[in-house]
Amino acid sequence: SNHTNCHYCLQSLRGRKYALREEKAYCVTCYDRLFANPCQECKQPIECDSKDLSYKGHHWHERCFRCAKCSRSLVEKPFAAKDEVLLCTECYSDEYSSRCFHCQKTIMPGSRKMDFQGSSWHESCFVCQHCRQPLGTKPLITKDKENYCLPCFEKQFAHRCYSCRKVITSGGVSYHDQPWHKECFVCAGCQTQLCGQRFISQDESPYCVDCFSKLYAKKCAACKKPITALGGPKFISFEERQWHGECFRCGKCSASLVGQGFLTQQEDVLCHKCGSS
């Protein structure tokens, strides 16, 4: 009763419909002209006697609030927006939604999606292949296109060190077709790590060169140093004595006897010339 005239056109409001804005009364014509929002679809003003539906700053008549593809009403229904175009969930899924790598079904808008190695998964499909527990954001390992949580992968596939029997998670050394941790692959004599070092196998055990020389290598009759395969491919053995190839020389003139005939005189080996004189 306190609003007798339109605040804008000043015409009497008695017996007429009017609308209030900031406690000011406007006739319907002035209110629509001044304040009605334009419909995003039909571009006509949404009059005060119509329902105004809004989304992210845009407005629609109730009759215009429809899926841009199939034209079904979106009033009180779930929908999705793409480039400011409204679509029902079915049309949006057909056009834009990812398909689950596991079940090949559409991942519907609003449902949780897991992305891994360029593929998308339903949260319920992104599980460990062995224990079937959800992987979520847990660490995982992929083998033959299947995903495994770390405990299951270790149980099923991981190599165990031949020495300590613990799982080898990275790196490792292969020796006699058995896997070893680098830190477990040590000399059987002095326990020095052998990874990246020269070593010699004896009775299926690895030894560093020093330990093998001390424990097993025969000594050269000339220089008294150990004879090992690492010292060169050639060595000479005669009766119970051995020589490095470069040490097998005449005891008098020092001529090489490798591939030559020789004579023995007590502990010496001599060339034919020195042995005959």
NORHU-V239586 format. One record per pair of residues at least 24 apart in sequence whose ideal C-beta (glycine too) atoms are under 10 Angstrom apart, sorted by the first residue. I is the first residue (numbers start at 1). J is the second residue. D is the distance in whole Angstrom. If there is no record, write none. Layout:
i: {I I}
j: {J J}
d: {D D}
//
This chain:
i: {6 6 7 7 8 8 9 17 17 18 19 19 19 21 37 39 39 39 40 40 40 40 40 41 41 41 41 51 55 55 55 55 56 56 57 58 58 60 67 67 68 69 69 70 78 78 78 79 80 80 80 81 82 98 100 100 100 101 101 101 101 102 102 102 102 112 116 116 116 117 117 117 119 121 128 128 129 129 130 130 130 131 141 161 171 173 175 175 175 175 175 176 176 176 176 178 180 187 187 188 188 189 189 189 190 198 198 199 200 200 200 217 218 218 219 220 220 220 220 220 221 221 221 221 221 222 222 222 222 222 222 223 234 234 236 236 238 238 238 239 241 241 243 250 250 251 252}
j: {30 31 31 34 33 34 33 48 49 48 47 48 49 48 61 63 64 65 64 65 84 85 86 65 66 68 86 75 79 81 84 86 81 84 84 84 86 86 91 92 92 94 95 94 108 109 110 109 108 109 110 109 109 122 124 125 126 125 126 145 147 126 127 146 147 136 140 142 147 142 145 147 145 147 152 153 153 156 155 156 157 155 169 185 195 206 199 201 204 205 206 201 204 205 206 204 206 211 212 212 215 214 215 216 214 228 230 230 228 229 230 242 242 243 243 244 245 246 247 248 247 248 267 268 269 246 247 248 249 251 269 247 258 259 262 269 262 264 269 264 267 269 269 274 275 275 277}
d: {5 9 10 10 8 7 9 8 8 9 10 5 9 10 10 9 5 9 7 9 8 10 9 8 7 9 9 9 8 7 10 7 7 8 10 7 9 8 6 9 10 8 7 10 9 8 7 9 9 4 8 10 10 10 9 5 9 8 9 9 10 7 9 10 9 10 8 8 7 7 10 9 10 9 5 9 9 9 8 6 10 9 10 9 9 10 9 8 9 10 6 8 6 9 9 10 9 5 9 9 9 7 6 10 9 10 6 9 7 7 7 10 5 10 10 5 10 9 5 9 8 9 8 10 8 9 4 7 7 9 9 5 7 10 10 9 8 8 7 9 9 9 8 5 8 9 9}
//
